[in-house]
């Protein structure tokens, strides 16, 4: 694990992006499998904005800057390096979802040799860590691959690569569509803390939108800021929740920043009241999500 910068696997990247760039649009993913934030995720994001405002803002700023980079090949290594820095891991990779068959194609890596890259070049099963995350459309953490029965087919490769712990987090665009996976690996058994997992989960949403824009599949938004009628109800709901989360995050960041700077007791009380209002808003969103999810 001697590499210090992310490396794109050019042939694999060109192969999978070709389907997204298909001018007929027939191979592009639909929003049928839209992922909406759970109440716990919403609450967690707000907690992050209030307790770690500077780090959350830096994540937003870093990914926003990447929107302007020319081409996906220039973006992916930075996204991977940032994820490793965020989790403190030493190696990792990014996979993109091939819309033609739903497989995960390894396109960017840091810290691995040819055997590992060949073994995980194409993942289309639900047994590997990234495969499980893709099947469930949710973050999966394995603190020790040697204790995980589902990892048995990959043990030899993991041992050769010096991998003991893995986490895989879906890359999700603004409409809630999973378009890939970002995984980080450690050489010793380890289970990331709740804070670190929440950050990488949030990063998966921010990075996913960067990739979606580079692929030309970002969700369309009308001139008045609303979602066009042609977009599915699931995608519209996912975008509505995403907008709500972003708005509340921004408000939380502002409150937290003002609270840390203020020495006026009355102002502090007012700010705390505003934070309590945000908390009530989260509860309202949770209730709405529950009602929408009922059969």
MARRODO-551621 format. One line per 4 residues: number of its first residue (from 1); their letters; for each residue x, y, z of C-alpha. Coordinates in Angstrom, 3 decimals. Layout:
BEGIN
NUM	A	X Y Z; ... $
END
This chain:
BEGIN
1	XXXX	0.000 0.000 0.000; 2.621 2.489 -1.077; 0.658 4.732 -3.429; -0.110 8.264 -2.293 $
5	XXXX	-2.469 9.380 -5.057; -5.532 7.805 -6.605; -5.134 6.021 -9.927; -7.776 5.625 -12.605 $
9	XXXX	-8.090 2.299 -14.429; -8.466 3.852 -17.866; -9.900 0.916 -19.801; -12.504 0.145 -17.126 $
13	XXXX	-13.473 3.795 -16.777; -13.933 4.196 -20.524; -15.936 0.965 -20.691; -18.495 1.906 -18.044 $
17	XXXX	-18.816 5.588 -18.925; -19.528 4.702 -22.556; -22.922 3.335 -21.552; -23.838 6.530 -19.709 $
21	XXXX	-22.700 8.675 -22.615; -24.695 6.633 -25.118; -26.529 9.287 -27.207; -29.633 7.083 -27.459 $
25	XXXX	-29.960 7.202 -23.666; -31.176 3.582 -23.666; -28.466 2.390 -21.310; -28.866 5.125 -18.745 $
29	XXXX	-30.137 4.220 -15.287; -33.708 4.984 -14.332; -34.866 6.465 -11.054; -36.828 3.311 -10.230 $
33	XXXX	-34.443 2.436 -7.409; -34.423 5.867 -5.822; -32.891 5.936 -2.349; -34.532 8.323 0.098 $
37	XXXX	-32.830 9.331 3.355; -34.081 7.516 6.440; -35.231 9.502 9.474; -32.061 8.422 11.270 $
41	XXXX	-29.903 9.687 8.415; -31.717 13.023 8.345; -31.252 13.479 12.074; -27.616 12.423 11.778 $
45	XXXX	-26.902 14.967 9.054; -28.371 17.736 11.176; -26.316 16.644 14.172; -23.214 16.826 11.992 $
49	XXXX	-24.039 20.340 10.831; -24.507 21.515 14.403; -21.596 19.674 16.008; -19.048 19.686 13.170 $
53	XXXX	-19.997 22.767 11.118; -16.542 23.478 9.730; -15.970 19.931 8.513; -19.439 19.685 6.945 $
57	XXXX	-18.935 23.007 5.190; -15.516 21.883 3.930; -17.114 18.744 2.442; -19.681 20.854 0.612 $
61	XXXX	-17.052 23.285 -0.655; -14.633 20.550 -1.750; -17.232 18.677 -3.788; -18.694 21.900 -5.212 $
65	XXXX	-15.255 22.836 -6.563; -15.062 19.468 -8.338; -18.153 20.272 -10.427; -15.962 22.569 -12.513 $
69	XXXX	-13.203 20.060 -13.270; -12.987 18.941 -16.909; -13.906 15.281 -17.089; -14.582 12.381 -14.748 $
73	XXXX	-10.969 11.175 -14.941; -9.860 14.397 -13.250; -12.470 14.085 -10.497; -12.380 10.465 -9.319 $
77	XXXX	-8.852 10.367 -7.802; -9.590 13.441 -5.701; -12.900 12.000 -4.505; -11.137 8.815 -3.409 $
81	XXXX	-8.274 10.641 -1.699; -10.738 12.830 0.197; -12.695 9.777 1.346; -9.526 8.125 2.626 $
85	XXXX	-8.548 11.288 4.445; -12.011 11.504 5.947; -11.938 7.930 7.278; -8.229 7.662 8.052 $
89	XXXX	-7.970 4.540 5.871; -4.891 3.624 3.860; -6.417 2.143 0.738; -9.667 2.250 -1.169 $
93	XXXX	-11.465 2.213 -4.486; -14.369 3.663 -6.430; -16.699 1.533 -8.539; -19.293 2.764 -11.000 $
97	XXXX	-22.568 0.959 -11.627; -22.784 -0.413 -15.153; -26.405 0.306 -16.182; -26.297 -2.455 -18.761 $
101	XXXX	-26.166 -5.295 -16.229; -26.063 -3.701 -12.760; -22.494 -4.801 -12.043; -19.942 -2.668 -10.209 $
105	XXXX	-16.896 -1.748 -12.308; -13.714 -0.802 -10.457; -12.529 2.463 -12.020; -10.285 4.196 -9.457 $
109	XXXX	-8.035 2.792 -6.739; -5.341 3.659 -4.267; -3.071 1.168 -2.532; -3.690 -2.121 -4.354 $
113	XXXX	-1.769 -4.428 -6.655; -2.772 -6.315 -9.820; -4.183 -9.380 -8.040; -6.697 -7.353 -6.010 $
117	XXXX	-7.645 -5.213 -8.999; -8.206 -8.233 -11.230; -10.243 -10.044 -8.576; -12.606 -7.115 -7.978 $
121	XXXX	-12.541 -5.682 -11.522; -16.218 -6.558 -11.977; -18.493 -7.319 -9.024; -21.940 -8.738 -9.759 $
125	XXXX	-22.685 -10.768 -6.650; -24.243 -9.957 -3.302; -21.590 -11.670 -1.179; -18.686 -9.232 -1.263 $
129	XXXX	-18.811 -6.165 0.990; -19.411 -3.775 -1.910; -21.871 -6.236 -3.468; -23.897 -6.338 -0.265 $
133	XXXX	-23.909 -2.547 -0.087; -25.140 -2.400 -3.688; -27.836 -5.025 -3.125; -29.180 -3.252 -0.037 $
137	XXXX	-28.480 0.271 -1.330; -26.980 0.989 2.088; -23.623 1.343 3.803; -22.021 -1.961 4.865 $
141	XXXX	-19.189 -2.299 7.390; -17.107 -5.433 8.022; -14.740 -4.884 10.993; -12.762 -8.057 10.243 $
145	XXXX	-13.034 -9.855 6.899; -11.537 -13.014 8.419; -14.521 -13.301 10.739; -17.079 -12.664 7.994 $
149	XXXX	-18.339 -15.854 6.340; -19.549 -14.043 3.220; -15.983 -12.878 2.584; -14.645 -16.458 2.429 $
153	XXXX	-14.300 -16.480 -1.401; -12.107 -13.376 -1.192; -9.875 -14.334 1.757; -6.773 -15.170 -0.267 $
157	XXXX	-6.910 -11.859 -2.110; -7.570 -9.921 1.100; -4.625 -11.583 2.838; -2.282 -10.864 -0.063 $
161	XXXX	-3.393 -7.221 -0.099; -3.134 -6.854 3.670; -6.838 -6.039 4.111; -8.645 -6.806 7.382 $
165	XXXX	-11.464 -4.225 7.585; -13.723 -2.809 4.864; -16.559 -0.327 4.605; -18.542 0.307 1.427 $
169	XXXX	-20.847 3.297 0.953; -23.148 3.880 -2.041; -22.535 6.895 -4.258; -25.958 8.458 -4.717 $
173	XXXX	-27.021 11.304 -6.991; -29.483 14.085 -6.235; -32.463 11.984 -7.346; -31.490 9.175 -4.994 $
177	XXXX	-30.143 6.878 -7.720; -27.177 4.714 -6.784; -24.509 5.215 -9.433; -21.545 3.576 -7.759 $
181	XXXX	-19.690 2.642 -4.595; -16.813 4.052 -2.563; -14.951 1.620 -0.307; -12.130 2.087 2.171 $
185	XXXX	-9.869 -0.618 3.567; -7.686 -0.983 6.665; -4.809 -3.373 7.403; -6.073 -4.171 10.919 $
189	XXXX	-9.486 -5.114 12.341; -11.404 -1.897 12.949; -14.940 -0.595 13.123; -15.346 3.110 12.280 $
193	XXXX	-17.199 5.221 14.805; -20.729 6.453 14.167; -19.408 9.959 13.436; -16.995 8.727 10.746 $
197	XXXX	-19.634 6.533 9.135; -22.114 9.399 9.028; -19.529 11.645 7.394; -18.641 9.133 4.698 $
201	XXXX	-22.356 8.515 4.125; -22.923 12.239 3.607; -19.840 12.331 1.387; -21.332 9.497 -0.694 $
205	XXXX	-24.281 11.764 -1.521; -22.134 14.792 -2.309; -19.610 12.822 -4.382; -22.399 10.926 -6.131 $
209	XXXX	-23.885 14.162 -7.444; -20.448 15.272 -8.694; -20.101 12.023 -10.644; -23.667 12.230 -11.963 $
213	XXXX	-23.026 15.681 -13.392; -19.804 14.532 -15.001; -21.656 11.606 -16.571; -24.419 13.897 -17.789 $
217	XXXX	-27.156 12.132 -15.799; -27.796 14.764 -13.134; -31.485 15.175 -12.307; -33.177 17.824 -14.445 $
221	XXXX	-34.527 20.887 -12.638; -36.939 23.353 -14.218; -36.161 27.063 -14.398; -38.378 27.730 -11.382 $
225	XXXX	-36.390 25.212 -9.314; -39.030 22.467 -9.438; -38.742 18.962 -10.828; -40.281 18.475 -14.316 $
229	XXXX	-43.449 16.399 -14.515; -41.650 13.719 -16.526; -39.550 12.770 -13.503; -41.008 9.923 -11.438 $
233	XXXX	-42.737 10.487 -8.121; -39.923 8.625 -6.341; -37.269 10.840 -7.911; -39.284 13.975 -7.129 $
237	XXXX	-39.664 12.913 -3.501; -35.956 12.127 -3.251; -35.075 15.543 -4.664; -37.537 17.274 -2.337 $
241	XXXX	-35.978 15.565 0.668; -32.494 16.363 -0.625; -33.426 20.043 -0.913; -34.870 19.952 2.593 $
245	XXXX	-31.739 18.331 3.990; -29.479 20.855 2.263; -31.576 23.747 3.534; -31.576 22.462 7.087 $
249	XXXX	-27.850 21.750 6.911; -27.189 25.316 5.823; -29.380 26.637 8.616; -27.672 24.405 11.148 $
253	XXXX	-24.245 25.551 10.001; -25.270 29.172 10.346; -26.716 28.624 13.807; -23.662 26.720 14.990 $
257	XXXX	-21.278 29.359 13.653; -23.233 32.194 15.267; -23.513 30.319 18.556; -19.753 29.830 18.750 $
261	XXXX	-19.105 33.542 18.160; -21.734 35.031 20.436; -21.158 36.190 24.029; -24.605 37.765 24.353 $
265	XXXX	-26.763 35.599 26.623; -30.021 36.714 25.016; -28.701 36.012 21.531; -27.465 32.603 22.646 $
269	XXXX	-30.959 31.813 23.958; -32.469 32.864 20.628; -30.016 30.732 18.700; -30.740 27.733 20.868 $
273	XXXX	-34.441 28.303 20.247; -33.713 28.280 16.519; -31.842 25.010 16.866; -34.830 23.574 18.743 $
277	XXXX	-37.023 24.636 15.826; -34.747 22.736 13.469; -35.136 19.699 15.677; -38.936 20.021 15.455 $
281	XXXX	-38.609 20.289 11.672; -36.674 17.038 11.588; -39.392 15.320 13.576; -41.998 16.619 11.123 $
285	XXXX	-39.975 15.277 8.190; -39.648 11.923 9.955; -43.421 11.736 10.420; -44.031 12.672 6.785 $
289	XXXX	-41.592 10.015 5.595; -43.315 7.434 7.766; -46.718 8.342 6.361; -45.434 8.331 2.765 $
293	XXX	-43.848 4.946 3.287; -47.002 3.293 4.594; -48.737 0.894 2.171 $
END
